[in-house]
Amino acid sequence: MSAINVQNIRSLFPILHQEVNKHPLVYLDNAATTQKPLAVIDALQTYYKVDNANIHRGAHTLADRSTGMFEDTRKAVQQFIHAAEPEECIFTKGVTESINLVAQTWGRKFLQAGDEIIISYLEHHSNIVPWQMICEEKGAILKVIPVLANGTLDMAAFHQLLSVRTKLVACVWASNALGTINPVEEIIAAAHAHHAVVLLDGAQAGSHLEIDVQELDVDFLTLSGHKLYGPTGVGVLYGKRALLEAMPPYQGGGEMIKEVSFEKTTYNEIPFKFEAGTPNIGDVIAFKHALSFVNSIGKANIIAHENMLLQSFTSGIHQLNQAFGSDQIELYGTAADKVAVQSFLIKGKHPFDVGLMLDARGIAVRTGHHCTQPLMRFFDIEGTVRASFAIYNTVEEVNILLEAIKKIVNK
């Protein structure tokens, strides 16, 4: 039996209580973005009603309050990922900017011609394109870990790719397209044995998995607020202090400076060295309440509930195929270790058409290549239909999806 009361949790999310196309909304697009609890919405509204001021440099009361709340979120992030200190947590606008920050600062300073970066076939475009750009600029070489048919990485091939020329391994922790959880402990240990730096894309891991950056010994970790029940436009780059201090600034402007003259500028300490200009103050403040929401439920409870939903869905698909007498529904990403994300195709139906037919029944899923075009090419498909589950989803909603799929197959 679940250790949580899902109905109580659902009551915290106003958006879930509506009809779409004359059906109760069934929101299963959580890998794209999670919905926001009232505490996050209220915190954002309160900030603009009561506390709005620019931070860090003001001497008045509103500036002091805003600065305190902004930095409280940084401390909350530190505790959420178990970083050694809050200064190792940089606020960005999302995972994409966090990865680009590392590519354009660490990459420009430390990469040389002939150096190698390793990524994987499971990567989102945001963990491919920035490395292609810096490799082209620096003359470095991009290598790719192959993927197996079940959606797991070919770890034997990964170990063979590592060499004295490997300078960075940039890898997704949990695949947004397939749900596969990569063996990041093994990846980090092997990379470090070759004196390479490791960046983990934690966009999907943030809301689904326990995170302890010190235990992992990871060098960089990225998080996206809007996939963690928080606002859009907020992201985190965690980096070990020594690495962040060795990296040049990403952008120039206010806050990232200590002193400016026309002859020379000296840069601020971390984290401010990487936070030029006025940040997304209100959304960062509200993000703390998203982390508090996750903490109030507990990652262990979230993992157990979401795994139950995923198992219910995949078992239901297998039962449908048995009833049809053939595999009318094909699952993509069948690794044993997954977050609650499942891609599938219905034989003879384009994924976009399936998405529209599900939407007509009030069911929100994602269709397309999920910003993983190389992975889709590996499977020789254009894209998939993706159902992704969160803590507020129910078994009843899984059954509604299964029944809709059954009707679409029979259509």
C-alpha positions, 0 to 999 in steps of 0.5 A: 500500500502506498505510504502517501495520500495521493488525493491530498497531494492532488489537492495542492495542484489547482491545475489538475482539477479541470476538464480538457475536451470535456474530460477530466485532465489526465496530465502525463507529460511530467518529463517535459514539465511538472505542475506547480503546487499552491505553495510555489504559486503563492510564494511567487505572487507574494514576492511581487505583492510584498517583497519585490526589489533587486538583490544584494546591492540595496540598503533598504528593507525590501532589498534586504528581505529579497536578498535573504530569501534568494540566498535561502533558496541557495541553501535549500539547493545545497541541502537538497543535493548535499553539496559541501557549501551553498557557494557551489550552487550557481543559479541559471535559467535551466539545465541548457544554460548550465551545460552551456556555461560549463562548455563555454568556460571550463571548455574554453580554458581547459580543452585543447586540440586532440582532447576528447569529450565523451557523451552518450546516445541517450543525451538530450540535444542540450547535452550534445550541441554545446559540446559539438560547438566547443569541440569545433572551436577548440579542435577537440573530438566528441565520442559517443557511448553506444546504446543497446536495444533495451535502452541501456548504455553499452558500458563495455564500449564506454570503458574502451572509449576512455583514454589519456585524451579523455578530458570530460564525460558529459552524461545524462543521469536518467533519460528523458526519452526512455527513462533509463537510469544510467550507472553514474557511479561507475561512469564517474569512478571510471572517468576519474581513474582517467583524470577526466571531469564528469558532468551529469545532466540531472534534469530528470533525476532531480524529481525522481532520484536521491541526490548526494553530489559528495557521495557521487563525487561528481564534478558538475551536476545540472538541475531544472526547476520546472521539472522539480515542481518549481517555476520555469526559468530557474536552473542550478549548476552545481560544481566543485569549488576548485573547478568553479574557481578555476573557470572564467566568468560566463558573462560580464556585467553587474554582480559578477565583478569586484572592481571595474576600471577602464584598465582592468576588471577583477571578478567576484567570488563564486557563486556571484562570478557566474550570476551576471545581471539581475537574476530571476529573483521571484522564481528562484525564491519560489523554487525553495517551496518546490524543494520543500514540497518534495522534501515533505513527501520524501524521495523514497515515497516518491520513488515507490509511488512512481515505480508502482505507476510505471509498473502498472502501465507497462503490465497493462500494455503487456496485457493489452498485447496478449489480448490483441494476440500480437504486439500492437503496442511497442515499448521503447526503453525496457531497462530494469532500472528506470524512472517513471517515463515510458515511450511507446508506439502503436502499430500503424499509428503516427505518434502525433496522431496518437497524441491528438487522439489522447488529447481528445480524451483529456490525456496529456502526453508528449509526442515526437523525438523528445530532443533526442534525434540521434536516439530515435535514429538508432531505433529507426523511428521518427519519434514516440508517444511518451507517458511520464508520471509524477507523485500526483498521478494515480492508478486510475489515470493509468487505467484511463490511459490504457483504456484510451490506447485500447480504443485507439488500437481498435479504431 
